[in-house]
Amino acid sequence: MSTVARVALGLVFGYALCAALGFGAVHAFSGNIYDKDLEAVMTAAFATGPLGAALGVAAALWLARKR
């Protein structure tokens, strides 16, 4: 598999995994009672998701370098 494909997979799966984890974490630990759903979606889309995408790309590049 080419490096570009690995980076793309790392980007997509990293975003999805961390967005889901961020969504769950906000629902589990937030004290917000009025708009917890909106807070969870925004945190997943704009904070934990992009962080996971960056980590996924970094991991894919690191693994491609080790080969």
C-alpha positions in Angstrom: 0.0 0.0 0.0 1.4 3.4 -0.9 2.2 6.1 1.7 -0.5 8.3 0.3 -3.2 5.7 0.9 -1.9 5.0 4.4 -1.9 8.7 5.3 -5.5 9.0 3.9 -6.6 6.0 6.0 -4.9 7.4 9.1 -6.6 10.8 8.5 -10.1 9.3 8.1 -9.9 6.7 10.9 -8.1 9.0 13.3 -10.8 11.7 12.8 -13.6 9.2 13.2 -12.2 7.5 16.3 -11.3 10.6 18.2 -14.5 12.4 17.2 -16.5 9.4 18.6 -14.4 9.4 21.8 -14.8 13.2 22.2 -18.5 13.0 21.7 -18.8 10.2 24.4 -16.5 12.1 26.8 -18.6 15.2 26.6 -21.8 13.3 27.2 -20.2 11.5 30.1 -18.5 14.3 31.9 -20.1 17.6 30.9 -22.3 19.4 33.5 -24.1 21.4 30.8 -27.8 20.6 31.0 -29.3 22.9 28.3 -27.3 22.1 25.2 -25.1 19.1 25.9 -25.8 17.6 22.5 -24.6 20.7 20.7 -21.6 20.9 22.9 -20.8 17.3 22.2 -21.1 17.6 18.4 -19.0 20.8 18.3 -16.3 19.4 20.5 -16.2 16.2 18.3 -16.2 18.1 15.0 -13.8 20.9 15.8 -11.6 19.8 18.7 -11.1 16.0 19.2 -11.8 15.0 15.5 -9.1 17.2 14.0 -6.7 16.2 16.8 -7.3 12.6 16.0 -6.8 13.3 12.2 -3.4 14.9 12.9 -2.4 11.9 15.2 -3.6 9.5 12.5 -1.5 11.1 9.8 1.5 11.3 12.1 1.1 7.6 13.0 0.8 6.6 9.3 3.9 8.6 8.4 5.8 7.1 11.3 4.8 3.6 10.3 5.6 4.2 6.6 9.1 5.4 7.6 9.8 2.3 9.6 9.3 0.1 6.5 
